[in-house]
Amino acid sequence: MGKTLRILHTSDWHLGKTIGSHRRWDEQEQFIDEIVRLAAEERVHLVLLAGDVFDTENPPARAEELFFDALSRLAVDGRQVVVIAGNHDQPERLAAPVPLAARQGVHILGRPGDVPPLGPGVLETGPSRLVLQGAGWPCPAVVLALPYPSEARLGELLTGSMEEVDRQAAYSRRVAAAFRQLAGACRPEAVNLAVSHLYVHGGQVSDSERTLSLGGAYSVDPDAFPREVHYVALGHLHRPQGVGGAPVPCRYSGSPLAYSFSEAGQAKSVILVEASSGGPVKWREIFLNSGRPLVRWRATGGYEEVLAWCRAGRDERAWIDLEVHAAAPLTREQVERLREIRPGIIDIRTVLPEQEGEAAGAPDLGALPLDELFKLFYSQQTGGGEPQADLVRIFLELVETEERGDGVEAD
């Protein structure tokens, strides 16, 4: 154990994110406490935080306080921390504390090509890369760090074609070329790592990343990652998962909390990686216990059944998405009563008898890609019309731009 470098991989903290109108500060404090404790118990040398630190580009002050507190508690006893920006992070704001952070063993990269400053434990730096050697480490670590590589953040128009297949191929080639160039910094005497925030084609998405599945215009092929590295640490997808077809061990750590009801029942985790310069890499998933579960209730017995569940203490700690089958819509008093006795109820939907058959035959809207949702909406608004392909394409481009925040950056 003493001869291996131990790396803790986490991502998608989304500090400041709400569920309904509820802030989740206590839950986010809990998972930070848990990650800090795991880093100490597992004698971790290096922490990789693979993007989406915050939920918005302008996070509340308390979210930034949580982040800075986490960094100060993680970067101790020779442990180094590398943080990259995700699509939800404003690159310059995330990287603003770099001059101070580097002196504490914390290295933050906001955009592709950022050059981390030299500091304690840093042997060498360059665009999107750094070589680290902390106190007591068995060998150095080379980190190839590629923050969220959108076209805007890369500063390039990758293709003039509007065809999605051409755009996807151009994007994947560009990311692969970036990693090939970075791989020249790998060292035989070091543990070589890559960390990025992007969508690998075929990954399993949740509601909160549904725009990622829109045909893959900003997806990367699994073979885009360099064979010279021991492990690839990814952020972007909230479900913990491996990347099939990658040339080296490549994983999404997933988010430490369930952030949408499509993640109900998912076990959340971090990844502990053990590697040595001359041997195979080992990794294992460490499951987290922090936060409140997200559950879905389907009450076919109506309002009284929901009341009985609440009084019995069912899923007492959970955030709840509620579907009530009833003869008539719930009254305002009934809704207020439910929320009073169970504040964790986030959404309440009533299914009426005449809707039962429709619900049984209707598509699962939460599972549909956005292009299909847009077509359904267009049909409803136009009395059965079908949008032209160009209109659907423009809509998807606008959604992708909004998701990435690229329009703001371009301005």
Buried (B, 14 or more C-beta within 10 A) or exposed (E): EEEBBBBBBBBBBBBBBEBEEEBBBEBBBBBBEBBBEBBBEBEBBBBBBBBBBBBBBEBBEBBBEBBBEBBBBBBEEBBBBBBBBBBBBBBEBBBBBBEEBBEBBBBBBBBBBBEBBEBBBBBBBBBBBBBBBBEEBBBBBBBBBBBBBBBBBBEEEBBEEEEBEBBBBBBBBBBBEBBBBBBEBBBEEBBBBBBBBBBBBBBEBBEBBBBBBBBBBBBBBBEBBBEBBBBBBBBBBBBBBBBEEBBBBBBBBBBBBBBBBBBBEBEBBBBBBBBBBEEEBEBEBBEBEBBBBBBBBEBEEBBEBBBEBBEEEBBEEBBBBBBBBBEEEBEEEBBEBBEEEBEBBBEBEBBBEEEEEEEEEEEEEEEBBBBEBBBEEBEEEEEEEEBEEEEBBEBBBEBBBEBBBBEEBEE
